[in-house]
Amino acid sequence: MSEHVDQVDAATMAEMRAWAKDCEWREAQDNGMTSAEYVDELSDEEVLAGIDRHYGGGAAQFVRDGS
């Protein structure tokens, strides 16, 4: 993982969560949840790991794009 939760400010984490809620999550569908409900249950670490895996360039690029 290129970024750590302690390196991400609250505003950026909120943006990461918002981005993740716009994605389709198989895990959410498998559990009868919406993407928003699923993301709301994730820890900050899990959101960051998901951004790192699924955002083009990972979490570090997400942070750079938000700057």
C-alpha positions in Angstrom: 0.0 0.0 0.0 1.4 3.3 -1.0 -0.4 5.5 1.5 -1.1 4.9 5.2 -4.3 5.9 7.0 -2.2 8.2 9.3 -1.0 10.0 6.2 -4.5 10.7 4.8 -6.4 13.7 6.2 -10.1 13.4 7.1 -11.2 15.4 4.0 -9.2 13.1 1.7 -10.6 10.0 3.4 -14.1 11.3 2.9 -13.4 11.8 -0.8 -12.1 8.2 -0.9 -15.2 6.9 0.7 -17.4 8.9 -1.7 -15.5 7.5 -4.7 -15.8 4.0 -3.4 -19.5 4.4 -2.9 -19.9 5.2 -6.6 -18.3 1.8 -7.5 -20.1 -1.5 -7.8 -18.9 -3.9 -5.1 -19.6 -7.7 -5.6 -19.3 -8.1 -1.8 -22.1 -5.6 -1.3 -24.3 -7.4 -3.9 -23.5 -10.8 -2.3 -24.7 -9.5 1.1 -27.8 -7.7 -0.3 -26.4 -4.3 0.5 -26.0 -1.1 -1.6 -22.4 0.0 -2.3 -22.9 2.9 0.0 -24.0 0.6 2.9 -21.1 -1.7 2.2 -18.5 1.2 2.2 -20.0 2.7 5.4 -19.2 -0.6 7.2 -15.5 -0.6 6.0 -12.7 0.7 8.2 -10.5 3.5 6.9 -7.8 0.9 6.4 -10.1 -1.2 4.2 -11.2 1.8 2.2 -7.6 2.8 1.6 -6.7 -0.7 0.6 -9.6 -0.7 -1.9 -8.5 2.6 -3.4 -5.0 1.3 -3.7 -6.2 -1.7 -5.6 -8.9 -0.2 -7.8 -8.0 3.5 -8.4 -5.7 4.0 -11.4 -2.3 4.6 -9.8 -3.4 3.6 -6.4 -4.0 5.6 -3.2 -0.9 7.8 -3.9 -2.4 8.9 -7.2 -5.8 9.5 -5.7 -4.1 11.9 -3.2 -2.1 13.6 -6.0 -5.3 14.0 -8.1 -7.1 15.6 -5.2 -4.3 18.2 -4.6 
